[in-house]
Amino acid sequence: MKITEAMVLAAGLGTRMRPLTDTTPKPLIQVAGKPLIDYALDLLAEAGVERAVVNVHHHADAMMAHLSTYSRLQVLVSDERQGLLNSGGGLVKGLQQLADAPVFVMNADLFWIGETSSSSNLHRLAEFFDPGSMDMALLCVPPERTTGHNEKRDFSMAPTGKLTRYVDGDEHPVVYAGALVLDPALFSDAPSEAFNLNLYFDKAISAGRLYGIELSGHWITVGTPEAIVAAEHTMREHEEDR
């Protein structure tokens, strides 16, 4: 499946990143000399995405100024300055600017390095997604291939890729890597107010329609100032090992 549109969730307050986010929106915090959000946008551009919506709230003017300079794909802005809509509500609002077709959804504070498969993680995710049997397809990663994560296990993954909520002792625990594919029709019954996307993860699990694939490479998430140091260390190690 070819996917040419995406939504990047970037409107959070970045409270754990303070004091850096007192003056700078979290997606513009630099890691190895590059704003976080550019890592996400670059991954999408490399996967063939032509247009992406990015939601903004905290230091929105700075976000919009930066996004206006990004040239590898068309960037549209979903303005949440009047009130944050959480991950689910923000996604539903942003999708209104895109076509009614499957889209990538990514968080703005993560990326991955060292892909080893012949096809990129996002290409593989798009090929895996089957709207006939899946509500969403999530990119997931084993906990041991993460940097900056809090060690929480999100899901258990069956050999078929079917996901269930992780329970202590389950085999094949994985972490949600902050990238997924879905069909916007999934939100035909979405609440009009702010809500968390986890609501739809759980609905999909109940219906047996939440699936995932394992990320190739190493996953990095940056949620605190200390995580910047860890991320840059991992990136240097990766470069030295190449």
Secondary structure, 3 states (H helix, E strand, C coil): CCCCEEEEECCCCCHHHCCHHHCCCHHHCEECCEEHHHHHHHHHHHCCCCEEEEEECCCHHHHHHHHCCCCCCEEEEEECCCCCCHHHHHHHHHHCCCCCCCEEEEECCEEEECCCCCCCHHHHHHHHCCCCCCCEEEEEECHHHEECCCCCCCEEECCCCEEEECCCCCCCEEEEEEEEEECHHHHHHCCCCCCCCHHHHHHHHHCCCEEEEECCCEEEECCCHHHHHHHHHHHHHHHHHC
